[in-house]
């Protein structure tokens, strides 16, 4: 199951929480995942990502 890593700044602790399945539609499509992740994080000016850079 995909998860998000949470890294608190002041502590050496880290843990992962499951990624919300209702937000991400296709974990096999990395371009869709990054677009949905940026929307989930409310990024207002996402970078332009050229699809040909990665397989």
KOLVEX-781496 format. One record per residue: residue number from 1; residue in three letters; chain; y, z, x negated of N, C-alpha, C, O in turn. Coordinates in steps of 0.02 Angstrom, whole numbers, plus 50000, padded with zeros to 5 digits. Each point is the difference from the previous one (the first is absolute). Example, Ala and Ser with C-alpha at 12.3 -4.5 7.8 and 13.67 -1.06 7.14 Angstrom:
KOLVEX-781496
ATOM   dopa   vexdo   lomi    n.c2    n.c3    n.c1   ca.c2   ca.c3   ca.c1    c.c2    c.c3    c.c1    o.c2    o.c3    o.c1
ATOM      1     ALA      A   49716   50390   49340   50059   50000   50045   50060   50000   49955   49999   50033   49948
ATOM      2     SER      A   50054   49931   50070   50059   50003   49958   50055   50037   50039   50055   50008   49975
end
This chain:
KOLVEX-781496
ATOM   dopa   vexdo   lomi    n.c2    n.c3    n.c1   ca.c2   ca.c3   ca.c1    c.c2    c.c3    c.c1    o.c2    o.c3    o.c1
ATOM      1     UNK      A   49941   50000   49958   50059   50000   50042   50062   50000   49956   50004   50042   49955
ATOM      2     UNK      A   50044   49914   50056   50062   49999   49961   50039   50065   50011   49996   50031   50054
ATOM      3     UNK      A   50042   49989   49896   50038   50062   50004   50065   49993   49961   50007   49956   49958
ATOM      4     UNK      A   50039   50089   50057   50063   50005   49963   49994   50059   49952   49975   50053   50019
ATOM      5     UNK      A   50049   49939   49920   50003   50056   49953   50067   50034   50010   50052   49968   50006
ATOM      6     UNK      A   49947   50098   49997   50062   50038   50007   50009   50041   49936   49956   50039   49982
ATOM      7     UNK      A   50100   49950   49985   50012   50033   49936   50064   50042   50005   50055   49972   49992
ATOM      8     UNK      A   49940   50093   50020   50060   50042   50002   50034   50000   49932   49966   50002   49948
ATOM      9     UNK      A   50099   49997   50050   50038   49996   49937   49995   50063   49958   49997   49996   49939
ATOM     10     UNK      A   50003   50061   50093   50005   50062   49962   49933   50030   49981   49997   50051   49966
ATOM     11     UNK      A   49949   49920   50056   49934   50029   49988   49954   49948   49969   50010   49940   50007
ATOM     12     UNK      A   49940   50084   49959   49950   49955   49970   49946   49981   50051   49954   49963   49985
ATOM     13     UNK      A   50052   50064   50076   49951   49985   50052   50009   49929   50026   50055   49973   49999
ATOM     14     UNK      A   49891   49998   50023   50003   49935   50034   49941   49996   50047   49947   50029   49987
ATOM     15     UNK      A   50061   49935   50066   49947   49993   50049   50010   49934   50037   50053   49968   49993
ATOM     16     UNK      A   49898   50012   50045   50004   49938   50038   49990   50015   50074   49962   50044   50019
ATOM     17     UNK      A   50073   49918   50022   49992   50005   50073   49979   49932   50025   50022   49949   49973
ATOM     18     UNK      A   49936   50048   50078   49979   49935   50026   50060   49959   50025   50046   50027   50030
ATOM     19     UNK      A   49952   49909   49956   50052   49954   50024   49993   49993   50076   49944   49993   50024
ATOM     20     UNK      A   50111   50008   50013   49995   49995   50072   49973   49932   50022   50030   49948   49985
ATOM     21     UNK      A   49913   50052   50048   49968   49937   50021   50040   49962   50052   49992   49940   50006
ATOM     22     UNK      A   50050   50095   50032   50039   49966   50051   50061   49964   49971   50033   49962   50036
ATOM     23     UNK      A   49983   50049   49901   50058   49968   49967   49979   49940   49960   50036   49950   49998
ATOM     24     UNK      A   49905   50053   49970   49978   49947   49955   49944   49961   50033   49949   50028   50021
ATOM     25     UNK      A   50061   49906   49984   49954   49959   50038   49942   49970   49960   49946   49989   50027
ATOM     26     UNK      A   50065   49998   49908   49949   49964   49961   50004   50021   49927   50040   49972   49962
ATOM     27     UNK      A   49920   50077   50018   50001   50023   49930   49973   49948   49952   50007   50009   49939
ATOM     28     UNK      A   49962   49939   50085   49976   49946   49957   50054   49952   49980   49991   49961   49953
ATOM     29     UNK      A   50066   50040   50081   50056   49956   49986   50056   50041   49968   50039   50033   50035
ATOM     30     UNK      A   49965   49965   49899   50048   50042   49964   50073   49984   50016   50042   50045   50000
ATOM     31     UNK      A   49973   49893   50015   50069   49982   50018   50019   50031   50067   50056   50024   50008
ATOM     32     UNK      A   49898   49975   50039   50014   50032   50064   50006   50075   49992   50043   50031   50031
ATOM     33     UNK      A   49915   49999   49928   50003   50072   49989   50067   50020   49971   50031   50048   50024
ATOM     34     UNK      A   49994   49916   49926   50064   50019   49970   50057   49991   50050   50047   50040   50001
ATOM     35     UNK      A   49951   49907   50040   50052   49991   50051   49998   50056   50051   50052   50027   50019
ATOM     36     UNK      A   49888   49991   50004   49994   50055   50049   50018   50067   49968   50029   50043   50034
ATOM     37     UNK      A   49955   49966   49902   50018   50062   49966   50076   50007   49994   50027   50054   50011
ATOM     38     UNK      A   50007   49891   49973   50073   50004   49995   50031   50013   50068   50050   50037   50004
ATOM     39     UNK      A   49923   49935   50049   50025   50015   50067   49986   50073   50018   50042   50033   50030
ATOM     40     UNK      A   49898   49992   49952   49981   50069   50013   50048   50048   49965   50016   50054   50027
ATOM     41     UNK      A   50006   49928   49913   50046   50042   49960   50073   49987   50017   50045   50029   49968
ATOM     42     UNK      A   49968   49928   50081   50068   49984   50021   50043   49971   49944   50059   50017   49994
ATOM     43     UNK      A   49912   49940   49965   50037   49966   49948   50042   49946   50033   49973   49955   50032
ATOM     44     UNK      A   50093   50049   49961   50044   49955   50036   50012   49934   49963   50015   49950   50032
ATOM     45     UNK      A   49978   50050   49902   50009   49938   49962   49939   49990   49955   50004   50012   49940
ATOM     46     UNK      A   49940   49966   50089   49940   49991   49959   50008   49944   49949   50037   49953   50012
ATOM     47     UNK      A   49929   50052   49932   50005   49947   49949   49964   49937   50024   49957   50003   50044
ATOM     48     UNK      A   50063   49941   49928   49965   49937   50015   49940   49996   49954   50008   50004   49939
ATOM     49     UNK      A   49934   49988   50089   49938   49997   49961   49971   49930   50007   49985   49978   50055
ATOM     50     UNK      A   50007   49988   49889   49970   49933   50001   49925   50008   50006   49969   50034   49959
ATOM     51     UNK      A   50002   49935   50091   49929   50008   50013   49956   49970   49946   49943   50020   49994
ATOM     52     UNK      A   50081   49933   49967   49959   49968   49950   49990   50041   49936   49963   49979   49956
ATOM     53     UNK      A   50070   50078   50039   49996   50040   49938   49933   50036   49992   49978   50011   49944
ATOM     54     UNK      A   49990   50007   50111   49938   50038   49997   49946   49964   50040   50015   49967   50050
ATOM     55     UNK      A   49923   50041   49929   49945   49968   50038   49988   50032   50067   49956   49978   50037
end
